[in-house]
Amino acid sequence: MTAAPTPIPALTPGPIARLPARRDFLRLQASGHKQVTPGFILQAARLPEGIAGQRAPRVGFTASKKIGNAVARNRARRRLRALAREVLAPLAAPGFDFVLIGRQGTVDRDYAAMARDLKGALRRLREKAA
């Protein structure tokens, strides 16, 4: 008899810190930088100096009714969470908060293209924040 193949461990990192309160979303909207891509909008803002170095990056997700019905909005949020887990978490600098806002293209756009868009948006935001 042959032994069963060894399962491959998941390559996705663990959970990411979330933005808990509406005031955090409003702060990013008012004082943060944003990058618009075909699949989503990325907003980012640096935390105040006293707590910036102590906190890992946090991420919030938004999908409005412009995207479609509840099924489409939930699918958009799931795709944005996966992007944040796989792309944003490893590349984001500590001391920043991020919001990923779904657009109509979030559901239909190729996932690899959205990952490239997110990497490019992060690079452009780093240049703005520097």
C-alpha positions in Angstrom: 0.0 0.0 0.0 1.1 3.5 -0.6 1.0 6.2 2.0 -1.4 9.2 1.5 0.3 12.3 0.3 1.2 14.9 2.9 -1.1 17.8 2.8 0.4 21.2 1.8 0.0 23.8 4.5 -2.0 26.9 3.6 0.1 29.8 2.3 -2.2 32.5 3.4 -1.2 34.4 6.6 -3.4 34.6 9.6 -6.1 37.2 10.4 -5.4 40.9 10.0 -6.3 43.6 12.4 -9.6 45.3 11.5 -10.7 48.9 11.9 -13.3 48.7 14.7 -15.2 52.0 14.7 -16.9 54.3 12.3 -14.8 57.2 13.5 -11.7 55.4 12.1 -13.3 55.2 8.7 -14.2 58.9 8.9 -10.7 59.8 9.9 -9.3 58.1 6.9 -11.8 59.7 4.6 -11.1 63.1 5.9 -7.3 63.1 6.4 -6.0 60.1 4.5 -4.6 59.7 1.0 -6.4 57.6 -1.6 -5.6 55.7 -4.7 -8.3 54.7 -7.2 -8.0 51.5 -9.2 -10.5 49.8 -11.5 -11.4 47.2 -8.8 -11.3 49.2 -5.6 -10.3 52.4 -3.8 -7.5 52.3 -1.2 -7.4 54.9 1.5 -4.5 55.2 3.9 -3.6 57.4 6.8 -0.7 57.4 9.3 -1.6 57.1 13.0 -0.6 59.8 15.4 3.1 59.7 16.4 2.5 58.5 19.9 0.9 55.2 18.9 2.1 54.8 15.3 5.1 52.6 16.0 3.2 50.4 18.5 0.3 49.2 16.3 0.3 46.8 13.4 -1.6 48.1 10.3 -5.4 47.9 10.5 -7.7 47.4 7.6 -11.4 48.2 7.0 -13.7 47.1 4.2 -16.6 48.9 2.6 -19.0 47.8 -0.1 -22.0 50.0 -0.9 -25.2 49.2 -2.7 -23.7 50.7 -5.9 -21.9 47.3 -6.3 -25.2 45.3 -6.4 -27.4 43.2 -4.2 -26.3 41.6 -0.9 -24.7 38.6 -2.7 -22.5 40.9 -4.8 -21.5 43.1 -1.9 -20.5 40.1 0.2 -18.5 38.6 -2.7 -16.8 42.0 -3.1 -15.9 42.1 0.6 -14.6 38.6 0.6 -12.3 39.4 -2.4 -11.1 42.5 -0.6 -10.4 40.6 2.6 -8.4 38.0 0.6 -6.4 40.8 -1.1 -5.7 42.4 2.3 -4.6 39.1 3.8 -2.3 38.1 0.9 -1.0 41.4 -0.4 -1.6 44.3 2.0 -0.6 42.6 5.3 2.9 41.6 4.2 3.7 44.9 2.5 2.0 47.5 4.8 4.1 49.5 7.1 3.2 49.6 10.8 1.5 52.7 12.0 -1.0 53.0 9.1 -4.7 52.4 8.8 -6.2 51.3 5.5 -9.7 51.1 4.0 -10.5 49.1 0.9 -13.6 50.3 -0.8 -15.3 48.0 -3.3 -16.3 49.2 -6.7 -18.4 47.7 -9.4 -15.3 46.1 -10.9 -14.4 44.3 -7.6 -16.6 41.3 -8.3 -15.7 40.8 -12.0 -12.1 41.9 -12.2 -9.4 39.3 -12.4 -7.9 38.6 -9.0 -4.3 38.7 -10.2 -4.9 42.1 -11.8 -6.4 43.3 -8.5 -3.4 42.1 -6.6 -1.1 44.0 -9.0 -3.3 47.1 -8.6 -3.0 46.8 -4.8 0.8 46.6 -4.9 0.9 49.6 -7.2 -1.5 51.6 -5.1 0.6 50.8 -2.0 3.8 51.9 -3.7 2.1 55.2 -4.8 0.8 55.9 -1.3 4.2 55.3 0.2 5.6 57.9 -2.2 2.9 60.4 -1.2 3.4 59.7 2.5 7.2 60.1 2.4 
